Amino acid sequence: MRRSKAVWLVAAVSAFALVATACGGGDEAESGRRSVVRFAFAPDPVIDWLNDQGIIPEYEDKWNVRLVTTSTWDEFTFFAGGHGDIVSMATYETPLLEQETGIETVTFGAYNNLRVPVFVRSDSPAQTLEDLQGATIGVPSTVSSTIVWGMFVKDWYGLDFCIERPDGSDCADYDLREGDHFANMDLLLRGELDACVCIPEAAFPYWRTGEVRALYEPTSAPWQLYEEMYAPGHKGINGNNFVARADWFDSHPNEVAFFLDLWERGIQEWQEHQEEIIRTYPQHFAVEDEADVDFAVQYMQEYDFFAPTVYLDEQWVENETKVYGLMQATGWMDPDAEIPRFEVVEPSEP
């Protein structure tokens, strides 16, 4: 989820050429053997906790399903190449996957809200992105959270916040520089960037000491702004949903139920042991110093970007998919593009 659409497409086509067929779990289940769910996921504290607490084997035995995980920051290519059954993907990126690869998807679970604010140095006079017109701003990619800030800026101020417009033409309202979250934060601190769209983890040590601040505080994260401006009472827009190929989803109801049951337990564990998880796996929050760990704990208690449940309901889907209308209205999605498929799956037992 960190590559330009053109690179995505090349990588996906190459991967498809290498993998002619993708093995699924249904045939194994029908033959009496334990079926397999292949899941590609970026490094995550909850899955580490589930592993270390012995919870994953418990659910594998319960459902007679084996979870095979691949830890990767490039879930898109892994999934598009047929190497995975389920992937973590943002609500606003799913249409790009379908458009560029022709893969039909189903979004069937929620996990993380989009948490990436815009940071400036504390001495900056800017209060909004409108104040930063013409500025040099670091972004993680041409897509990803840049899409969401791009549609916000277009809708609110009529400006183009992008490296290139979806039609391929240049953007002139901002000088956006693509780079890693942590590298961009360093460039911001050194004065080589005027602002950066960076994950809060990259800012924790400097946010704590007052060297940087986020625009639009106290609702600085996109999920908070989306709720405030477009969908009152809705906890979205999501940077991580659970997404499967439509053909796999339709033919593997037991594996889908297993996966959701396991991750619902994961969210429950997070809710019950949040501070312990952060202190056990501080590397996932990019903190090491005890004061920074304390800051991360406090931040997550106040601005928890985990979904309250993995299970979708119709009201949540209705509010979440409103973003596609906003994407179309601001030029980030083709007006005639199909709305990606979302499915509500009720909790069940094997």
C-alpha positions as CSV (number, residue, x, y, z in Angstrom):
1,M,0.0,0.0,0.0
2,R,2.9,2.3,-0.5
3,R,3.5,2.2,-4.2
4,S,2.3,4.3,-7.1
5,K,-0.5,2.9,-9.1
6,A,1.8,2.3,-12.1
7,V,4.3,0.4,-10.0
8,W,1.5,-1.6,-8.3
9,L,0.2,-2.7,-11.7
10,V,3.7,-3.8,-13.0
11,A,4.3,-5.7,-9.8
12,A,0.9,-7.4,-9.8
13,V,1.3,-8.5,-13.4
14,S,4.7,-9.8,-12.8
15,A,3.5,-11.7,-9.7
16,F,0.6,-13.2,-11.7
17,A,3.1,-14.4,-14.3
18,L,5.0,-16.2,-11.6
19,V,2.0,-17.8,-9.9
20,A,-0.3,-19.4,-12.4
21,T,-2.7,-20.8,-9.8
22,A,-3.4,-19.9,-6.2
23,C,-4.1,-22.6,-3.7
24,G,-7.2,-22.2,-1.5
25,G,-8.5,-23.8,1.6
26,G,-11.7,-25.3,0.5
27,D,-10.4,-28.5,-1.2
28,E,-8.3,-29.4,1.9
29,A,-11.3,-28.9,4.2
30,E,-13.5,-31.1,1.9
31,S,-10.8,-33.9,2.0
32,G,-10.8,-33.8,5.8
33,R,-7.5,-32.1,6.2
34,R,-7.1,-28.8,8.0
35,S,-7.7,-25.9,5.6
36,V,-5.3,-23.0,5.2
37,V,-5.9,-19.2,5.3
38,R,-3.0,-17.2,3.8
39,F,-2.9,-13.8,5.3
40,A,-0.5,-10.9,4.3
41,F,-0.1,-8.2,7.0
42,A,2.3,-5.5,8.0
43,P,4.1,-5.9,11.3
44,D,1.4,-5.6,14.0
45,P,1.4,-5.7,17.9
46,V,-1.9,-7.6,18.2
47,I,-0.9,-10.5,16.0
48,D,2.4,-10.7,17.9
49,W,0.3,-10.8,21.2
50,L,-2.0,-13.5,19.8
51,N,1.0,-15.6,18.8
52,D,2.8,-15.1,22.1
53,Q,-0.3,-15.8,24.2
54,G,-1.0,-19.1,22.4
55,I,-4.4,-17.8,21.2
56,I,-3.9,-18.5,17.5
57,P,-3.5,-22.3,17.9
58,E,-6.5,-22.2,20.1
59,Y,-8.7,-20.8,17.3
60,E,-7.0,-23.0,14.7
61,D,-8.1,-26.1,16.7
62,K,-11.5,-24.7,17.2
63,W,-12.2,-24.1,13.5
64,N,-9.8,-26.8,12.1
65,V,-8.1,-24.1,10.0
66,R,-4.5,-23.1,9.9
67,L,-3.5,-19.5,9.6
68,V,-0.3,-18.9,7.5
69,T,0.9,-15.3,7.9
70,T,3.3,-13.3,5.8
71,S,4.7,-10.2,7.4
72,T,5.2,-7.6,4.7
73,W,4.9,-3.8,4.2
74,D,3.8,-4.5,0.6
75,E,0.6,-6.4,1.2
76,F,-0.8,-5.1,-2.1
77,T,1.7,-6.9,-4.4
78,F,1.6,-10.0,-2.3
79,F,-2.2,-10.2,-2.6
80,A,-2.5,-9.1,-6.2
81,G,0.0,-11.8,-7.2
82,G,-2.2,-14.5,-5.9
83,H,0.0,-15.3,-2.9
84,G,-2.6,-14.5,-0.2
85,D,-6.3,-15.2,0.5
86,I,-6.8,-12.2,2.8
87,V,-5.0,-8.9,3.0
88,S,-5.2,-5.7,5.0
89,M,-6.2,-2.8,2.8
90,A,-7.6,0.7,3.2
91,T,-11.2,1.5,2.2
92,Y,-10.0,4.2,-0.2
93,E,-7.4,2.0,-1.9
94,T,-9.7,-0.9,-2.7
95,P,-11.1,0.8,-5.8
96,L,-7.5,1.3,-7.1
97,L,-6.7,-2.4,-6.7
98,E,-9.8,-3.4,-8.6
99,Q,-9.3,-0.9,-11.3
100,E,-5.6,-1.6,-11.9
101,T,-5.7,-5.5,-11.6
102,G,-9.3,-6.5,-12.4
103,I,-9.5,-8.4,-9.1
104,E,-13.0,-8.3,-7.6
105,T,-12.8,-8.0,-3.8
106,V,-14.9,-8.2,-0.8
107,T,-14.3,-6.1,2.3
108,F,-15.6,-8.1,5.3
109,G,-13.9,-6.9,8.4
110,A,-12.6,-3.7,10.1
111,Y,-9.4,-3.2,12.0
112,N,-7.7,0.2,12.1
113,N,-8.9,3.7,11.4
114,L,-6.7,6.0,9.2
115,R,-4.5,7.7,11.8
116,V,-2.0,9.8,9.7
117,P,-2.0,13.5,10.7
118,V,-0.2,16.4,9.1
119,F,2.6,17.6,11.3
120,V,4.4,20.9,11.3
121,R,7.2,22.3,13.5
122,S,5.8,24.0,16.6
123,D,7.0,27.4,15.4
124,S,5.0,27.2,12.1
125,P,2.2,29.7,11.8
126,A,0.2,27.3,9.7
127,Q,-3.1,26.1,11.2
128,T,-4.6,24.3,8.1
129,L,-3.3,22.9,4.8
130,E,-4.8,26.0,3.1
131,D,-2.2,28.0,5.0
132,L,0.5,25.7,3.5
133,Q,-0.3,26.3,-0.2
134,G,2.9,26.2,-2.1
135,A,4.8,24.6,0.7
136,T,7.1,21.6,0.6
137,I,5.4,18.6,2.3
138,G,6.5,15.1,2.8
139,V,4.0,12.3,2.0
140,P,4.3,8.5,2.3
141,S,3.3,7.8,-1.3
142,T,1.3,9.0,-4.3
143,V,-1.6,7.0,-2.9
144,S,-2.2,5.8,0.7
145,S,-3.1,8.6,3.1
146,T,-2.2,11.1,0.4
147,I,-5.5,10.2,-1.2
148,V,-7.5,11.1,1.8
149,W,-5.8,14.4,2.6
150,G,-6.0,15.1,-1.2
151,M,-9.8,14.7,-1.2
152,F,-10.2,16.7,2.0
153,V,-8.1,19.6,0.6
154,K,-9.9,19.6,-2.7
155,D,-13.3,19.5,-0.9
156,W,-12.5,22.1,1.7
157,Y,-10.2,24.6,-0.1
158,G,-10.5,23.7,-3.9
159,L,-6.7,23.0,-4.0
160,D,-4.9,20.0,-5.5
161,F,-2.9,18.2,-2.8
162,C,-1.2,15.4,-4.8
163,I,2.0,14.4,-6.5
164,E,0.1,13.8,-9.6
165,R,-3.6,14.0,-10.3
166,P,-5.5,10.7,-10.9
167,D,-5.5,11.5,-14.6
168,G,-1.7,11.7,-14.6
169,S,-1.4,15.5,-14.9
170,D,0.9,17.5,-12.6
171,C,-0.2,19.2,-9.4
172,A,0.8,22.8,-8.8
173,D,-0.7,23.9,-5.5
174,Y,1.8,22.0,-3.3
175,D,5.3,20.7,-3.6
176,L,4.8,17.1,-2.3
177,R,7.9,14.9,-1.7
178,E,7.5,11.1,-1.4
179,G,9.4,9.4,1.4
180,D,9.3,7.1,4.4
181,H,7.3,8.4,7.4
182,F,10.4,8.4,9.7
183,A,12.7,10.0,7.1
184,N,10.1,12.7,6.4
185,M,9.8,13.4,10.1
186,D,13.5,13.9,10.3
187,L,13.5,16.2,7.3
188,L,10.7,18.2,8.9
189,L,12.7,18.6,12.1
190,R,15.8,19.7,10.1
191,G,13.7,22.3,8.3
192,E,13.9,20.7,4.9
193,L,10.2,20.1,4.8
194,D,7.5,22.6,5.9
195,A,5.1,19.7,6.9
196,C,4.7,16.0,6.6
197,V,1.9,13.5,6.4
198,C,3.3,11.1,8.9
199,I,2.1,8.3,11.1
200,P,1.8,9.5,14.8
201,E,4.4,6.9,15.8
202,A,7.0,8.8,13.8
203,A,6.2,11.9,15.8
204,F,5.8,10.5,19.3
205,P,9.3,11.6,20.7
206,Y,9.0,15.0,19.2
207,W,5.3,15.5,19.8
208,R,6.0,14.8,23.5
209,T,8.8,17.4,23.7
210,G,6.8,20.0,21.8
211,E,9.1,20.1,18.8
212,V,6.2,19.3,16.4
213,R,2.4,19.6,16.5
214,A,-0.4,18.3,14.3
215,L,-2.7,20.5,12.3
216,Y,-6.5,20.4,13.1
217,E,-5.9,19.4,16.7
218,P,-7.6,18.0,18.7
219,T,-9.2,16.1,15.7
220,S,-6.0,15.8,13.8
221,A,-6.4,12.2,12.4
222,P,-8.3,11.6,9.2
223,W,-10.7,9.2,10.9
224,Q,-11.6,11.9,13.3
225,L,-12.1,14.5,10.6
226,Y,-14.1,12.1,8.5
227,E,-16.5,11.6,11.4
228,E,-16.7,15.3,12.2
229,M,-17.2,16.5,8.6
230,Y,-19.0,13.7,6.7
231,A,-20.3,10.9,8.9
232,P,-21.3,11.9,12.5
233,G,-21.0,9.1,14.9
234,H,-19.1,6.9,12.5
235,K,-15.7,5.5,13.5
236,G,-13.9,5.3,10.2
237,I,-12.4,6.0,7.5
238,N,-10.3,2.9,7.7
239,G,-6.7,2.5,6.8
240,N,-6.9,-1.3,7.4
241,N,-9.8,-3.5,6.5
242,F,-9.8,-7.2,5.9
243,V,-10.2,-7.8,2.2
244,A,-10.4,-11.1,0.2
245,R,-10.8,-11.9,-3.5
246,A,-14.5,-12.3,-4.1
247,D,-14.2,-15.8,-5.5
248,W,-12.3,-17.0,-2.4
249,F,-14.7,-15.2,0.0
250,D,-17.8,-16.8,-1.6
251,S,-16.3,-20.3,-1.5
252,H,-14.8,-20.3,2.0
253,P,-17.4,-19.3,4.6
254,N,-15.8,-21.4,7.3
255,E,-12.4,-19.8,6.8
256,V,-14.0,-16.4,6.8
257,A,-15.8,-17.1,10.0
258,F,-12.6,-18.5,11.6
259,F,-10.6,-15.4,10.6
260,L,-13.2,-12.9,12.0
261,D,-13.6,-14.9,15.2
262,L,-9.8,-14.9,15.7
263,W,-9.5,-11.1,15.0
264,E,-12.5,-10.3,17.2
265,R,-10.6,-11.9,20.0
266,G,-7.6,-9.9,19.0
267,I,-9.5,-6.6,19.3
268,Q,-10.8,-7.8,22.7
269,E,-7.3,-8.5,23.8
270,W,-6.2,-5.1,22.7
271,Q,-9.1,-3.4,24.6
272,E,-8.3,-5.4,27.7
273,H,-4.5,-5.3,27.6
274,Q,-3.7,-2.1,25.6
275,E,-1.0,-0.7,27.9
276,E,0.6,-4.1,28.4
277,I,0.7,-4.7,24.6
278,I,2.3,-1.3,24.0
279,R,4.9,-1.9,26.7
280,T,5.6,-5.4,25.5
281,Y,6.1,-4.4,21.9
282,P,7.3,-0.8,21.9
283,Q,9.0,-1.3,18.6
284,H,5.6,-1.3,16.9
285,F,5.0,2.2,18.2
286,A,8.6,3.4,17.3
287,V,9.4,4.2,20.9
288,E,12.2,3.1,23.2
289,D,12.8,5.7,25.9
290,E,10.5,5.2,28.8
291,A,9.0,8.7,28.6
292,D,8.2,8.1,24.9
293,V,6.6,4.8,25.8
294,D,4.4,6.6,28.4
295,F,3.4,9.1,25.7
296,A,2.4,6.4,23.3
297,V,0.3,4.7,26.0
298,Q,-1.4,8.0,26.8
299,Y,-2.0,8.8,23.1
300,M,-3.6,5.4,22.4
301,Q,-5.8,5.8,25.4
302,E,-7.1,9.1,24.2
303,Y,-7.0,8.5,20.4
304,D,-7.4,4.8,19.9
305,F,-7.4,4.1,16.2
306,F,-8.4,0.4,16.5
307,A,-11.9,-0.5,15.4
308,P,-14.2,-1.4,18.3
309,T,-15.2,-4.7,16.6
310,V,-14.0,-6.5,13.5
311,Y,-17.6,-7.3,12.5
312,L,-19.3,-4.9,10.1
313,D,-22.9,-3.8,10.2
314,E,-25.1,-2.2,7.6
315,Q,-25.0,1.2,9.2
316,W,-21.2,1.2,9.4
317,V,-20.9,0.1,5.7
318,E,-23.3,2.8,4.6
319,N,-21.3,5.5,6.4
320,E,-17.9,4.1,5.4
321,T,-18.8,3.8,1.7
322,K,-19.8,7.5,1.6
323,V,-16.1,8.1,1.0
324,Y,-16.4,6.8,-2.5
325,G,-18.8,9.6,-3.4
326,L,-16.3,12.1,-2.0
327,M,-13.5,10.4,-4.0
328,Q,-15.5,10.7,-7.2
329,A,-16.5,14.3,-6.5
330,T,-12.9,15.3,-5.9
331,G,-11.4,13.4,-8.8
332,W,-9.7,10.6,-6.9
333,M,-12.0,7.9,-8.3
334,D,-13.6,7.5,-11.8
335,P,-17.2,8.7,-11.7
336,D,-18.3,5.5,-13.4
337,A,-16.2,3.2,-11.3
338,E,-18.0,0.4,-9.4
339,I,-18.3,0.7,-5.7
340,P,-16.3,-2.1,-4.0
341,R,-18.3,-4.8,-2.4
342,F,-18.7,-4.9,1.4
343,E,-20.3,-7.9,3.2
344,V,-21.7,-8.1,6.7
345,V,-20.8,-11.4,8.2
346,E,-22.5,-12.4,11.5
347,P,-20.5,-14.0,14.3
348,S,-20.8,-17.8,14.2
349,E,-19.5,-21.0,15.8
350,P,-17.9,-24.0,13.9
